[in-house]
Amino acid sequence: MNIDIAEGKWKQLKGEVKNRWGKLTDDELNQVEGRSERLVGLLQERYGLEREQAEKEIEFLLR
């Protein structure tokens, strides 16, 4: 499933991401730059999620 995040929309979503996943730092979120693969990796690292679950979490946020 393709869950690419547009860079323009990323600025709007960043606040929601921070609220949902508070362990992620501002610096980490700035490095993500709207790239879903980077966000998936951070969620896996910080929250111990499997790749598929991290992708589902991001997809849910985008709805």
LOKOL-599710 format. One record per atom (N, C-alpha, C, O): x, y, z. Coordinates in steps of 0.02 Angstrom, whole numbers, padded with zeros to 5 digits, always signed. Layout:
<atoms>
XYZ...
</atoms>
This chain:
<atoms>
+00042-00059+00000+00000+00000+00000+00045+00062+00000+00093+00066+00038+00028+00110-00042+00067+00171-00048+00042+00224+00001-00016+00246-00005+00084+00244+00048+00063+00292+00098+00107+00354+00097+00121+00384+00149+00130+00373+00037+00173+00431+00031+00139+00493+00058+00079+00504+00046+00178+00533+00093+00152+00596+00122+00180+00653+00080+00241+00657+00071+00137+00697+00056+00160+00755+00017+00196+00802+00065+00174+00813+00121+00252+00831+00041+00290+00876+00084+00249+00935+00107+00256+00957+00164+00207+00961+00065+00165+01018+00084+00117+01000+00140+00107+01040+00186+00089+00940+00137+00043+00918+00188+00080+00900+00253+00051+00900+00307+00143+00884+00247+00183+00863+00304+00183+00916+00358+00179+00900+00418+00189+00979+00339+00191+01032+00389+00127+01033+00430+00128+01048+00490+00071+01018+00398+00008+01015+00434+00004+00953+00478-00023+00955+00533+00030+00898+00453+00025+00835+00489+00075+00828+00546+00065+00789+00592+00128+00866+00543+00182+00859+00593+00156+00868+00664+00176+00831+00709+00112+00916+00674+00083+00926+00741+00042+00867+00764+00045+00847+00822+00004+00838+00718-00036+00780+00735+00008+00720+00750-00006+00681+00796+00061+00713+00711+00109+00658+00723+00140+00665+00792+00147+00617+00829+00159+00726+00809+00191+00739+00874+00143+00724+00931+00163+00696+00982+00080+00742+00923+00030+00727+00975+00019+00652+00983+00013+00627+01039+00017+00617+00927+00004+00545+00929+00064+00505+00953+00057+00457+00991+00123+00524+00931+00184+00488+00947+00233+00536+00981+00282+00558+00950+00221+00552+01043+00259+00601+01080+00332+00585+01092+00371+00629+01110+00352+00523+01082+00423+00505+01092+00467+00531+01035+00528+00532+01041+00436+00551+00979+00474+00576+00923+00493+00649+00935+00451+00689+00955+00555+00665+00924+00579+00733+00937+00567+00778+00876+00554+00754+00821+00570+00843+00888+00563+00891+00833+00617+00880+00781+00603+00884+00721+00678+00866+00802+00732+00855+00755+00718+00793+00711+00730+00795+00651+00694+00740+00742+00678+00680+00703+00622+00695+00653+00626+00673+00595+00572+00731+00675+00516+00747+00629+00540+00792+00573+00515+00786+00517+00586+00838+00587+00614+00880+00534+00653+00838+00484+00652+00854+00424+00686+00786+00506+00723+00743+00462+00678+00700+00418+00696+00681+00363+00618+00685+00442+00570+00646+00404+00551+00682+00340+00547+00651+00286+00541+00747+00344+00526+00790+00286+00469+00762+00244+00470+00770+00183+00419+00732+00274+00362+00707+00238+00372+00640+00203+00329+00618+00165+00428+00608+00215+00442+00543+00183+00417+00487+00227+00441+00477+00283+00369+00451+00201+00337+00399+00241+00385+00345+00264+00378+00318+00319+00433+00327+00222+00480+00274+00240+00520+00293+00302+00534+00251+00345+00539+00356+00307+00576+00379+00366+00532+00378+00428+00555+00359+00482+00470+00398+00421+00423+00397+00477+00410+00325+00500+00407+00312+00560+00402+00280+00453+00392+00209+00470+00451+00185+00511+00443+00151+00561+00512+00202+00489+00572+00180+00525+00575+00208+00595+00594+00173+00642+00557+00271+00603+00556+00301+00670+00506+00267+00715+00520+00254+00774+00447+00253+00689+00396+00219+00730+00419+00150+00750+00406+00127+00806+00451+00116+00705+00477+00050+00721+00530+00055+00776+00531+00015+00823+00574+00103+00769+00629+00111+00817+00604+00133+00886+00622+00102+00936+00563+00185+00889+00542+00213+00953+00487+00173+00988+00486+00169+01049+00443+00143+00949+00385+00110+00979+00386+00034+00970+00341+00000+00994+00436+00008+00937+00442-00064+00929+00387-00094+00885+00369-00152+00892+00361-00054+00839+00308-00078+00795+00339-00117+00737+00395-00104+00715+00301-00166+00713+00321-00200+00653+00306-00153+00594+00263-00108+00600+00339-00163+00539+00332-00119+00481+00259-00111+00460+00235-00056+00450+00224-00166+00454+00155-00165+00432+00111-00124+00480+00068-00086+00458+00122-00132+00545+00083-00095+00594+00099-00020+00590+00054+00021+00595+00163-00003+00582+00182+00067+00576+00149+00099+00515+00125+00155+00518+00147+00062+00459+00115+00087+00399+00040+00098+00410+00012+00147+00386+00009+00052+00446-00063+00059+00461-00076+00120+00505-00125+00155+00495-00032+00131+00554-00039+00189+00598-00035+00255+00558-00075+00301+00569+00012+00258+00512+00019+00318+00471-00041+00327+00425-00067+00382+00417-00063+00273+00396-00121+00275+00351-00183+00300+00390-00222+00340+00364-00191+00276+00451-00247+00298+00493-00243+00373+00505-00294+00408+00503-00184+00398+00517-00175+00470+00530-00192+00512+00469-00217+00567+00475-00180+00485+00410-00192+00522+00348-00266+00526+00330-00284+00565+00286-00307+00487+00361-00379+00488+00345-00412+00551+00367-00473+00559+00357
</atoms>
